Amino acid sequence: QVQLVESGGGLVQAGGSLRLSCAASGSIGSRNVMGWHRQAPGKQRELVASIRSDGIINYADSVKGRFTISRDNAKNTVYLQMNSLKPDDTAVYFCNLVSFSGVIMRGTYWGQGTQVTVSS
């Protein structure tokens, strides 16, 4: 019932910027967390940033000060503005949504992933 559609990945030089977008549709619920994870070849998927429906934000230490997560609740869309990109940021970036009813998790959903490549 939930679909996540991502856009904005691409190839940039070190120091450049990209903006990722993820639009959610379906029965996502009013209480949820939307975020971005990334996975490089041969490595585990890791949390990059998340933002709750009440606005609480969490960042990985490696991206603090460089990346900004935001959301437009009217459009059910989450964004990731990535500045000062480094080659170590190269990965497939996945949009994620976790839906809650109160404190009970109702579902977890993933986008298809979008490639971000940063050249040195």
Secondary structure, DSSP 8 states (H G I E B T S, - for coil): -EEEEEE--EEEETT--EEEEEEEEES--SEEEEEEEEE-TTS--EEEEEEETT--EEE-GGGTTTEEEEEETTTTEEEEEE-S--GGG-EEEEEEEEEEETTEEEEEEE---EEEEEE-
